[in-house]
Amino acid sequence: MENKPLFRMEAVQHLKTKWLGKALLTSGYPAWAVALASMLFFILLLMFILYGTFTRRINVNGEVISLPHAITILAPQQGFITKTWAETGQRVKKGDRLYQIDVSRITLTGNVSVRSSAAINQQIALSETIIARLQKNKAATLKNLQHQLAQYQAAHQKSQTLIFEAGNGLSEMRKSMTSYGDYLRKGLINKEQFANQRYLFYQQQNAWQSLNTQVIQEALQISSLESELLTRGIEYDNQISQYQAQRSDLMRQLAEVDASGTLFITAPSDGKIENMSVTEGQMVSPGDSLAQLTPASSNRYYLMLWLPNTSMPYVHPGDAINLRYEAFPFEKYGQFPGRILSISNVPASYQEMGKYNTLPRTDGVIEPYYKVIVSLEESRFSYQGKPLALSSGMKAQATLFLEKRPLWQWMLSPYYDLKKSISGPVNERSSV
């Protein structure tokens, strides 16, 4: 026996399709209103496309630099930092100490640098002692020779006086002998008296010759003493110069030994310390960056950008750009103005680009980049009353504004690509 439903199917379908509320039919918008609104919309859209413009822009990364550039101080040898004298932001003078690096070596006999320095210092002290003795001996010897020379010169002066007087006496005796010859001829004296007078004359002449010989010998001795005085002085000077050269060489060796033990890293010029890269106790290797120093002559900061090749025709010196610093988020600080100062005429080499931290990522594609220097109109900022300033190496992003076109030209950009693809070879037109 079949089970029959309790309600009829017609009644069930009626309940399903029964409306729960009242139906209200509203009248639609007039056709002319819809047509007018649609026409107005299309007119506005057409005017926007025809008269609206859009400037293409590009975002590139940059780095804050100072001109002249900040000086990077590198570690000359391997060692560890034993002392620091400067801090970031401190003003320093040329030659001020920044770091002390210990580069010494220790063996079974002790510190090699210390022992070598002690041995060289002993040799330097011995050389200085020898030099002092030579100078003392030189002074004593030259003083003795000067004394002998003074005595010979005094004796020579007396001998010259004696020979002058003896010469006068000899002249007088020659006149007297001549007179005795006249007396003999006149018979006033005999021959024995004349001979005696001649004997006295020749005896006086021999005495004068002896004095003359003595004067000549004294002059020769004076010349010999003067020559010996000059020669001995030169000999002592040569010996002193040799020991002084030896002492200079020892001092050079001492400097090299000191350099192999402890090094002092000093500031190469006046300026401001931008960064102290290492601290006390830290190991460093040759070529490691120790500090960055902004020269005192650097009074302005600039932004350096790497501009891609495709943007070169649209960027010129004097163009205004927008800047956003990574250290100063633009959500709080906003964007800052800048103006292009210079653009390189040739692409930058990868060696030059490798010296900066904002090297563009090429993903294996070699693309030329041009170096752009941007003048910053603001280099100091403040936030909540706290001063903020730029520093070398700070990263930034710049927005450069390129070509400006109407919107309809941008909409037809695919047409230019299509025209390039289907056009034939471009031939030069011959002049008529």
NORQUI-V999177 format. One record per helix or strand of 2 or more residues. SS is the DSSP state (H for helix, E for strand). FROM is the first residue (numbers start at 0). TO is the last residue. If there is no record, write none. Layout:
SS/FROM/TO  SS/FROM/TO
This chain:
H/8/16  H/30/50  E/52/65  E/70/73  E/78/83  E/90/91  E/96/101  E/105/106  E/109/110  H/111/185  H/190/258  E/261/265  E/270/275  E/282/283  E/288/294  E/300/307  H/308/313  E/319/324  H/329/332  E/335/342  H/349/352  E/368/375  E/379/382  E/385/388  E/394/405  H/406/410  H/412/421
